[in-house]
Amino acid sequence: MTTTSHYDLQVQKSLLDEVKRLAAEDGTTIDQFINVAIAEKTAALRTAAYFMTRAARADMAAFDRILAKAGGEAPCVGDEMPVGGADDLEKGS
């Protein structure tokens, strides 16, 4: 059984109106909608912290050694860089 707690939340009217509309479209209650939003934000923050912790442990010298061993074969069909290079990837072309 899930234990719940109550918290008096002050929400701007325009935001609450949007939450009401979205919750209704989703077929859920406002409480459930807000709980899911909190869970999603919590997960995103924990994930970011996890990756920052992992990145801090990185051994860049080992990374460089591994990368230096990479073969020189051409990319598989469909994996080639766009004609303009990496800049075209950022533009979505």
GROMACS elastic network, one bead per residue, 0.5 to 0.9 nm:
[ bonds ]
;  ai    aj funct       b0    kb
   11    14     6  0.83834   500
   11    15     6  0.66568   500
   11    16     6  0.61081   500
   12    15     6  0.53006   500
   12    16     6  0.61599   500
   12    17     6  0.86191   500
   13    16     6  0.50343   500
   13    17     6  0.60402   500
   13    18     6  0.86046   500
   14    17     6  0.51445   500
   14    18     6  0.63603   500
   14    19     6  0.87396   500
   15    18     6  0.50859   500
   15    19     6  0.61796   500
   15    20     6  0.86048   500
   16    20     6  0.60587   500
   16    21     6  0.85518   500
   16    30     6  0.88995   500
   17    20     6  0.51153   500
   17    21     6  0.62633   500
   17    22     6  0.86901   500
   18    21     6  0.50881   500
   18    22     6  0.61129   500
   18    23     6  0.84552   500
   19    22     6  0.51013   500
   19    23     6  0.58703   500
   19    24     6  0.83857   500
   19    30     6  0.67840   500
   19    33     6  0.75916   500
   19    34     6  0.81284   500
   20    23     6  0.51875   500
   20    24     6  0.61118   500
   20    25     6  0.86133   500
   20    29     6  0.80760   500
   20    30     6  0.61190   500
   20    33     6  0.88406   500
   21    24     6  0.52147   500
   21    25     6  0.62294   500
   21    26     6  0.86246   500
   22    25     6  0.50090   500
   22    26     6  0.60696   500
   22    27     6  0.85103   500
   22    28     6  0.87287   500
   22    30     6  0.86990   500
   22    33     6  0.82543   500
   23    27     6  0.60531   500
   23    28     6  0.51807   500
   23    29     6  0.58148   500
   23    30     6  0.57244   500
   23    31     6  0.89184   500
   23    32     6  0.81813   500
   23    33     6  0.58966   500
   23    34     6  0.89122   500
   24    28     6  0.60112   500
   24    29     6  0.71154   500
   24    30     6  0.81364   500
   25    28     6  0.78047   500
   26    29     6  0.85996   500
   26    33     6  0.85046   500
   28    31     6  0.83024   500
   28    32     6  0.63730   500
   28    33     6  0.66264   500
   29    32     6  0.51675   500
   29    33     6  0.61295   500
   29    34     6  0.86078   500
   30    34     6  0.61171   500
   30    35     6  0.85056   500
   31    34     6  0.52388   500
   31    35     6  0.61115   500
   31    36     6  0.86604   500
   32    36     6  0.61478   500
   32    37     6  0.85446   500
   33    36     6  0.52651   500
   33    37     6  0.62133   500
   33    38     6  0.87098   500
   34    38     6  0.61427   500
   34    39     6  0.85422   500
   35    38     6  0.51533   500
   35    39     6  0.61594   500
   35    40     6  0.86438   500
   36    40     6  0.60807   500
   36    41     6  0.85994   500
   37    40     6  0.51262   500
   37    41     6  0.62148   500
   37    42     6  0.85260   500
   38    41     6  0.52000   500
   38    42     6  0.60229   500
   38    43     6  0.85211   500
   39    42     6  0.50777   500
   39    43     6  0.60805   500
   39    44     6  0.85890   500
   40    43     6  0.51315   500
   40    44     6  0.61769   500
   40    45     6  0.87255   500
   41    44     6  0.50499   500
   41    45     6  0.62373   500
   41    46     6  0.86064   500
   42    45     6  0.52489   500
   42    46     6  0.61634   500
   42    47     6  0.85157   500
   43    46     6  0.51250   500
   43    47     6  0.59797   500
   43    48     6  0.85542   500
   44    47     6  0.50949   500
   44    48     6  0.61794   500
   44    49     6  0.86496   500
   45    48     6  0.51338   500
   45    49     6  0.62202   500
   45    50     6  0.85889   500
   46    49     6  0.50612   500
   46    50     6  0.60665   500
   46    51     6  0.87056   500
   47    51     6  0.62852   500
   47    52     6  0.86061   500
   48    51     6  0.52902   500
   48    52     6  0.62020   500
   48    53     6  0.86557   500
   49    52     6  0.50707   500
   49    53     6  0.61562   500
   49    54     6  0.86049   500
   50    53     6  0.51708   500
   50    54     6  0.62174   500
   50    55     6  0.85993   500
   51    55     6  0.59328   500
   51    56     6  0.84752   500
   52    55     6  0.50390   500
   52    56     6  0.61654   500
   52    57     6  0.88324   500
   53    56     6  0.51872   500
   53    57     6  0.66735   500
   54    57     6  0.52777   500
   54    58     6  0.66716   500
   55    58     6  0.51800   500
   55    59     6  0.88567   500
   56    59     6  0.86132   500
   58    61     6  0.88792   500
   58    62     6  0.85685   500
   58    63     6  0.81562   500
   59    62     6  0.54019   500
   59    63     6  0.63267   500
   59    64     6  0.88327   500
   60    64     6  0.61035   500
   60    65     6  0.85714   500
   61    64     6  0.51194   500
   61    65     6  0.62949   500
   61    66     6  0.87310   500
   62    65     6  0.50308   500
   62    66     6  0.62034   500
   62    67     6  0.85274   500
   63    66     6  0.51890   500
   63    67     6  0.60632   500
   63    68     6  0.85315   500
   64    67     6  0.50341   500
   64    68     6  0.60362   500
   64    69     6  0.87678   500
   65    68     6  0.51489   500
   65    69     6  0.66275   500
   66    69     6  0.52891   500
   66    70     6  0.69125   500
   67    70     6  0.53129   500
   67    71     6  0.89721   500
   68    71     6  0.83843   500
   70    73     6  0.88588   500
   71    74     6  0.89334   500
   73    76     6  0.88740   500
   74    77     6  0.88711   500
   74    80     6  0.82727   500
   75    78     6  0.78972   500
   75    79     6  0.55961   500
   75    80     6  0.57742   500
   75    81     6  0.87893   500
   76    79     6  0.54246   500
   76    80     6  0.71497   500
   77    80     6  0.67830   500
   78    81     6  0.86860   500
   80    83     6  0.88276   500
   81    84     6  0.79074   500
   81    85     6  0.56533   500
   81    86     6  0.69732   500
   81    88     6  0.87593   500
   81    89     6  0.83003   500
   82    85     6  0.51557   500
   82    86     6  0.72011   500
   82    87     6  0.87212   500
   82    88     6  0.64454   500
   82    89     6  0.72795   500
   82    93     6  0.80581   500
   83    86     6  0.88897   500
   83    88     6  0.78415   500
   84    87     6  0.64436   500
   84    88     6  0.55767   500
   84    89     6  0.85912   500
   85    88     6  0.58363   500
   85    89     6  0.72756   500
   86    89     6  0.51506   500
   86    90     6  0.68103   500
   87    90     6  0.53553   500
   87    91     6  0.66308   500
   87    92     6  0.89464   500
   88    91     6  0.50977   500
   88    92     6  0.63074   500
   88    93     6  0.54658   500
   89    92     6  0.51577   500
   89    93     6  0.60719   500
   90    93     6  0.77718   500
